[in-house]
Amino acid sequence: MIDPAGTATTSWGRVSRARSRVAEPAHLDDLARAVRAGDAPVLAHGMGRSYGDVCLNGGGHLLRTGRLDRIVAADWSTGVVRAEAGLTIGGLLSVCVPRGWFVPVTPGTKFVTLGGAVANDVHGKNHHGMGTFGCHVRALGLLRSDGETVEVGPEERPHLFAATVGGLGLTGVIAWVEIQLQPVRSSDFKAQTLRLQDLDGFFRAAEDSQDWPYTVAWVDCLAAGRRLGRGLFNRGRHAPDGPLLPHADRARLKVPRDAPSALLGPLTVRLFNAAYSRQPAGGEPARVPYGKFLYPLDGITDWNRLYGGRGFFQHQSVVPTAAAPRALQKLLELTSSEGQGSFLVVLKMFGPRPSPGILSFPREGATFALDLPNRGPDTLRLLHRMAEVVLAAGGRLYPAKDATMTAEQFRAGFPRWREVESYRDPALSSDFWRRVTGDPA
Ligand SMILES: Cc1cc2nc3c(=O)[nH]c(=O)nc-3n(C[C@H](O)[C@H](O)[C@H](O)COP(=O)(O)OP(=O)(O)OC[C@H]3O[C@@H](n4cnc5c(N)ncnc54)[C@H](O)[C@@H]3O)c2cc1C
């Protein structure tokens, strides 16, 4: 089962790479045995949809969970489902949507496992109402390297639960997850797009859209001056009636090989942004299938190859509400003056619902996400300057998206990190954890 030579694994941004001995257990018993591997640190790996090194473990063991994707128990009268941690959100949706249930919190791709969703305590476009994924977890099965399997939840071993949700896979390997699904009457969304003239427009639209369960804004990162913050604001809700159809299984497009990096030069980005912002906006909400509204990028297989062989970084941060207008302005000024941004600049307000995890990234405030093609030292400098703006505003960076934060930046953003360290299973570690804590394990 273990590949002795080690296998190279690359995370989603394709900048972070590591060689590990990889195992892909087919049964929970095999997973439990592999957690006790012994001679080198172990880490679970879901779909590798994290951008940087939280899902990598160079020189250690990587346990891929893709074959552990069975539903263990489901009560379709209450919407409580227990499933193995390697089941993807997409896999769960294809079973629960036809029965009138929906995953309560989902990130911008359905290709993430339940284990990965817990370990990064992921958020979605509905954070302002529903909080994070971990808010809907009722229980978890955790495999520890001492051979024990423990059940944890908000009431059962609550502190270990708080260390595990958003705990970056370090407190044990999650064997199964039990969640409460959300009832829906249709698989369609009613969605509306508003045009944003500037950054103030974003804050106004977010305020006016509190009763829309799902909101997100796209902003032209190259617009400057009075047009800083120009973009589109999308809002949506589950349609009150309609069909209950799961998403189509096949992506519409595929990126067959690495795109030449010139394709993503500033001129292309400028043209793309100008074309995108000419999209029709306003008017009556349109009916769209949930996949189109929630997962626009899933329609293109391997879209991360669009950034070429050198890969790309993502910056995602959150800053408290009071500091948000000034901090977002500074971040946008930095990206527009450097001209390094890409197509994907996403803004959203996180709501007040507390995250259950000690290291959960979301907190009330504004979140800013931006892809940056890897252009070497210039890009690293820009990422560092953006991190400084965020930390000065009392915010933090998202480990799931990060490949560059320093130990100081991590500790400033997550001052309670030692509590998770105290619950870390000594056999588990990751490239990220060694990078930000200085632990040589
Ligand atoms: C297009 C795209 C859009 C995204 N949008 C969002 C978004 O809107 N919101 C958001 O929050 N995130 C978003 N993400 C990030 C993504 O949701 C997270 O990185 C998620 O955790 C990836 O899940 P995964 O199964 O691929 O896990 P991996 O990336 O493989 O692993 C992530 C972490 O989970 C741990 N882990 C995985 N399985 C287990 C297990 N069984 N037991 C213990 N630990 C485990 C790993 O050790 C690692 O620390 C997006 C990513 C992409 C590519």
The ligand as an ORCA input file, in Angstrom:
! r2SCAN-3c Opt
* xyz 0 1
  C     -12.002     26.758     -6.946
  C     -11.869     26.750     -5.442
  C     -12.761     27.496     -4.699
  C     -12.661     27.498     -3.309
  N     -13.559     28.247     -2.609
  C     -13.500     28.254     -1.270
  C     -14.459     28.969     -0.509
  O     -15.359     29.613     -1.053
  N     -14.382     28.903      0.846
  C     -13.417     28.165      1.472
  O     -13.408     28.141      2.718
  N     -12.488     27.480      0.782
  C     -12.515     27.512     -0.568
  N     -11.596     26.780     -1.271
  C     -10.596     25.996     -0.541
  C     -11.116     24.578     -0.244
  O     -12.483     24.619      0.121
  C     -10.362     24.022      0.962
  O      -8.984     24.069      0.739
  C     -10.782     22.584      1.299
  O     -10.339     22.287      2.602
  C     -10.183     21.566      0.333
  O     -10.673     20.290      0.651
  P      -9.899     18.983      0.164
  O     -10.782     17.813      0.367
  O      -9.359     19.194     -1.205
  O      -8.735     18.914      1.228
  P      -7.103     19.060      1.069
  O      -6.867     20.302      0.323
  O      -6.628     17.792      0.446
  O      -6.716     19.161      2.550
  C      -7.065     20.309      3.302
  C      -6.785     20.073      4.780
  O      -7.686     19.103      5.240
  C      -6.997     18.055      5.885
  N      -7.790     16.849      5.693
  C      -8.334     16.375      4.550
  N      -8.995     15.239      4.803
  C      -8.866     14.995      6.120
  C      -9.295     13.947      6.987
  N     -10.024     12.914      6.544
  N      -8.948     14.012      8.279
  C      -8.216     15.036      8.762
  N      -7.784     16.045      8.004
  C      -8.108     16.022      6.691
  C      -5.642     18.030      5.224
  O      -4.670     17.425      6.049
  C      -5.384     19.518      5.048
  O      -4.909     20.081      6.224
  C     -11.662     26.737     -2.664
  C     -10.759     25.976     -3.415
  C     -10.865     25.983     -4.796
  C      -9.885     25.156     -5.601
*
